[in-house]
Amino acid sequence: MLIAFFEVWGGVFYLLNKIFFSFSERSRDEVMSRVWRRRAWIVYLTGLPMILALFWLKRNWMAFSVEAGGSAAMVLGIVVASRGIERTPKWLDYIALGFAILGIVFSLYDYRGITTVNQLLELGTISGFLIGTYLLAKERPIGYLWYMIMNLATGWLMYIEDYHLMALQQVLSLGFIVDAYLTHKRKRTEH
């Protein structure tokens, strides 16, 4: 029962993150676009504790570490959406990268190397998350493509670990990420 609560809580807020990114791209008003982008980062932080619990329970150390370190990226996203891109603190980049390296090292130690499909999927999750989050936090839309990789890898990981609600959330999220990316591209060609 507790696991299902974690899945629903984390899944809903992570899905809202993707929906709000889509709303941000669809907004024609720059102020509202920033409001939606800020909301996207805030709801992501709201779902983070439950996602961390799910990763911890399945010993997904790489995904756990990158998500924990990714909280710095969420703060960066809020800062950029609030103040603009010229005021991004560089030390936040190093925190998330350090957590990712820590997660990879701990996973290699715990599993005695890369020995499971889960670890390979985690590598897809962390690379998509790290690169995508930082590109999006800096308002570079190519980050959406990296999020697509993250959603596919994480969805598969959640499915094989019997977190079926989270797997469904990843599929739904993928749709909103594709929408956000295509909307952004369409807006660029109109200008």
C-alpha positions in Angstrom: 0.0 0.0 0.0 2.8 2.4 0.9 4.6 1.7 -2.4 1.4 2.5 -4.3 1.2 5.8 -2.5 4.8 6.6 -3.4 4.0 5.7 -7.0 0.9 7.9 -7.2 2.4 10.9 -5.4 5.7 10.8 -7.3 4.0 10.0 -10.6 1.4 12.7 -10.4 3.9 15.5 -9.6 6.4 14.3 -12.2 3.6 14.1 -14.8 2.5 17.6 -13.8 6.1 18.7 -14.4 5.9 17.6 -18.1 2.4 19.0 -18.5 3.5 22.4 -17.2 6.5 22.4 -19.6 4.1 21.8 -22.4 1.9 24.7 -21.2 5.1 26.9 -21.0 5.9 26.2 -24.6 2.3 26.8 -25.7 2.1 30.1 -23.9 2.3 33.1 -26.3 3.0 35.4 -23.3 6.6 35.4 -22.1 5.6 36.1 -18.5 3.1 33.2 -18.4 5.6 31.0 -20.1 8.1 31.7 -17.2 5.3 31.2 -14.7 4.5 27.7 -16.2 8.2 26.9 -16.3 8.6 27.8 -12.6 5.6 25.7 -11.7 7.1 22.8 -13.6 10.2 22.9 -11.5 8.3 23.3 -8.2 6.0 20.3 -8.8 9.0 18.2 -9.8 10.6 19.0 -6.4 7.3 18.1 -4.7 7.3 14.6 -6.2 11.0 14.1 -5.6 10.9 12.5 -2.1 8.6 9.7 -3.2 10.6 9.0 -6.3 13.8 8.8 -4.2 12.0 6.3 -1.9 11.1 4.1 -4.9 14.6 4.1 -6.2 16.1 3.4 -2.8 13.8 0.4 -2.3 15.0 -1.2 -5.6 18.7 -0.3 -5.1 18.7 1.9 -8.1 21.7 3.9 -6.8 22.5 5.8 -10.0 18.9 7.0 -10.5 18.6 7.8 -6.8 21.8 9.8 -6.7 21.1 11.7 -9.9 17.6 12.5 -8.7 18.9 13.7 -5.3 21.5 15.8 -7.0 19.0 16.9 -9.5 17.3 18.9 -6.9 20.0 21.5 -7.5 18.9 21.6 -11.2 15.3 22.1 -10.1 16.5 25.1 -8.0 18.4 26.3 -11.0 15.3 26.0 -13.1 13.3 28.1 -10.6 16.1 30.7 -10.5 16.3 31.0 -14.3 12.5 31.1 -14.7 12.3 33.8 -12.0 15.4 36.0 -12.7 16.5 35.1 -16.2 19.4 33.1 -17.6 22.1 35.6 -16.9 22.0 34.9 -13.1 22.6 31.1 -12.9 24.9 29.9 -10.2 27.6 27.6 -11.6 28.0 25.6 -8.4 24.6 24.0 -8.9 26.0 22.3 -12.0 28.8 20.7 -10.0 26.4 19.4 -7.2 24.3 17.4 -9.7 27.3 16.1 -11.5 29.0 15.1 -8.3 25.8 13.2 -7.2 25.7 11.4 -10.5 29.3 10.2 -10.2 28.7 9.1 -6.7 25.7 7.1 -7.8 27.6 5.4 -10.6 30.5 4.5 -8.3 28.2 3.2 -5.6 26.2 1.1 -8.1 29.4 -0.3 -9.5 30.6 -1.2 -6.0 27.2 -2.7 -4.9 26.7 -4.8 -8.0 30.4 -5.5 -8.7 30.3 -3.7 -12.0 27.5 -3.3 -14.6 25.8 -6.6 -14.2 22.1 -5.9 -14.7 19.8 -4.6 -17.3 18.5 -2.3 -14.6 21.9 -0.6 -14.4 22.0 0.0 -18.1 18.5 1.5 -18.0 19.6 3.7 -15.1 22.5 5.0 -17.2 19.9 6.0 -19.8 17.8 7.6 -17.1 20.7 9.6 -15.5 22.2 10.8 -18.8 18.8 11.9 -20.1 17.9 13.5 -16.8 21.2 15.3 -16.2 21.7 16.6 -19.7 18.0 17.3 -20.3 17.5 19.1 -17.0 20.5 21.4 -17.4 19.7 22.2 -21.0 16.0 23.0 -20.0 17.0 24.9 -16.9 19.2 27.1 -19.2 16.2 27.3 -21.6 17.7 25.2 -24.4 14.9 23.1 -25.9 17.2 20.3 -27.1 16.9 19.2 -23.4 13.5 17.8 -24.4 15.2 15.2 -26.6 17.3 14.1 -23.6 14.1 13.9 -21.5 12.6 11.6 -24.1 15.6 9.2 -23.6 15.1 9.6 -19.8 11.4 8.8 -20.1 11.9 5.7 -22.2 14.7 4.3 -20.0 12.9 5.1 -16.8 9.6 3.7 -18.1 11.2 0.4 -19.0 13.0 0.3 -15.7 9.8 1.0 -13.7 8.0 -1.7 -15.7 10.5 -4.4 -15.1 10.6 -3.5 -11.4 6.8 -3.8 -11.1 6.1 -0.1 -10.6 3.5 -0.2 -13.3 1.9 3.1 -12.3 5.2 4.8 -12.7 5.8 3.1 -16.0 2.4 4.5 -17.2 3.4 7.9 -15.9 6.6 7.8 -18.0 4.6 7.0 -21.1 2.2 9.8 -20.5 5.1 12.2 -19.7 6.7 11.3 -23.0 3.7 12.5 -24.8 3.8 15.9 -23.1 7.6 16.2 -23.7 7.1 15.5 -27.4 4.4 18.1 -27.5 6.6 20.7 -25.7 9.4 20.0 -28.1 7.3 20.2 -31.2 5.5 23.3 -30.0 8.8 25.0 -29.4 10.1 24.1 -32.8 6.9 25.3 -34.4 7.1 28.6 -32.5 10.7 29.1 -33.7 9.7 28.6 -37.4 6.9 31.1 -37.1 9.2 33.9 -36.0 
